[in-house]
Amino acid sequence: MGARGVPRVSVGVPVYNGERYLAETLDSLLGQTYEDFELIICDNGSTDRTPEIAQSYGARDHRVRCVRNDKNLGAARSYRRTFELSAGEYFRWAAADDLCAPEALSCCVEVLDGEPQVVLAYPKTKLIDEQGRVIAEYEDGLHLPSPRPSERFAQLHARLRLCNAVYGLVRRHVLQRTALMGPYLASDGVLLAELTLYGAIWEIPRFLFYRRIHPGAYSSQALERRLEFFYPNTPRRISLTYWRHLWEKLLAVGRAPLSLRERMRVLAYLIRWGLWSRAELARELFAAAGHRLRRFTTLGASTGAC
């Protein structure tokens, strides 16, 4: 146990209607060889057996704390709340359907304890199916030890696909300085990009993380369902994802403790990224304009009918 009885590590499990895999995930987390951690389950207003499962684990393991939102607040707010409720020096999120090898936490703690320049440590990933069978070994390629923030930032952009590294272990004091998860598509990738501005990302060369790929997973959903993941019970929204990413990364560069030279290098990279992405940026603007025009047309027609 850390200073003043506070665990060194906090693990946050945001979950919504996760009854199918939740118990298996919690068993995986509570079976870690590293034991000085708290496990915070944030139930985002589930309507299935998720609350009962969470409470049963809280009743039999003192490390487990269960909180419940009265309604579904959306994924980003649930992820943020798990972090806000935590107290550990190191923090990691855990999806309610993924698994970890018993040594996962201890290996990540060892890296952060021994490498002060590292802000995030994560193990290599195997993809598993609904039954937990391994279907592939996944190469994230996000070992980013460069001392230059601009180089780490550019390398992450070039290599990032699945955001498995967002489930790595992060230094709390660094994570507090970021925007955390935002209420927009692929905000986990933006968070990883921001973290590269504060320090190195370290990939542990062992397959200790098992990401479950199944029809109900967020990454398997169509755009409309993924938008609902962030904006539950709201009318259809236009997703200006490229614009939002560009804006959030500019804000991140403004927050980060960078030298003038490194700040200019990162900004230059973002300008180049904007030029490379100009077709998508234009497409999003045209889609938003079309959506707004249809809304006005529909409103005008309904007003005229009265």
Summary of the structure (lengths in Angstrom):
residues: 306
radius of gyration: 20.5
end to end distance: 68.2
largest distance: 70.9
contacts: 964
relative contact order: 0.12
helix: 47%
strand: 19%
